[in-house]
Amino acid sequence: MSQELSSKELAAAAAQFALNKKAEDVVILDLRKLSPIADFFVICSGQSEVQVRAIANSIEDACLELPEKAKPWHVEGNDTLRWVLLDYVNIVVHVFRNETREYYSLEKFWGDAPRELIVDESPLPGSGE
């Protein structure tokens, strides 16, 4: 019997899947003490509609490949690709175009939430690592 992923583990996995598609400014906001909406928000940006689609699709596909097969309860924004929202109930992933993220400024709105900046720690090609 497999153990279910915690919301924190799912948020971390979604953040890593976003980085795999070169998402920018990947942040996890911890909302557990602030709101019943979700435990975590994962927020990231892409430079184009094509990249936003690739990031969102990668997260959705990769989460389905997890042993727990996490499937979003609701998806919005695939029609305009300026802000794609993947709602996994306990975590909500927001994939923004850069200018849309700046306009809505979720990080400022949830300014009291503890945040973790997620960075790609894989070595750069040719760095000798």
C-alpha positions, 0 to 999 in steps of 0.5 A: 500500500503506497503512502499518500503524498503530503501537500508539502511534498506535492508542492515541492514536486510541482515546483521542480516540474516547473523548473524542468521547463525553465519556469522563472521565479518559482516560489512556494507560499505556505498558506496553512496558518493563513487560509482554508483555501489551500495549504500551499500555492506554487507560483511561477512564470513563463516568458511566452504563451508557449512556455506557460503551456509547456510548464502547466502541461509538464506539471500536470503530466508529471503529477499523474506519473507520481506513484500517487497519480495526483490529478488536478481537481480543476484547471483554468486558463488554458484558453488564454495562457496568461495565467494557468491555474492547476487546483489540486485542492491542497495545493494550487499551482499558478503558472503566469506570463511575466506581465500577468504575474506582476499585475496580479501580484499574488506574492504581495497579496499573500505577503504574510505567507512564509515563502520558499524560493525554489532554484534549479540546483542542477549543474550548468552544462560545461561546468565540470560537475 
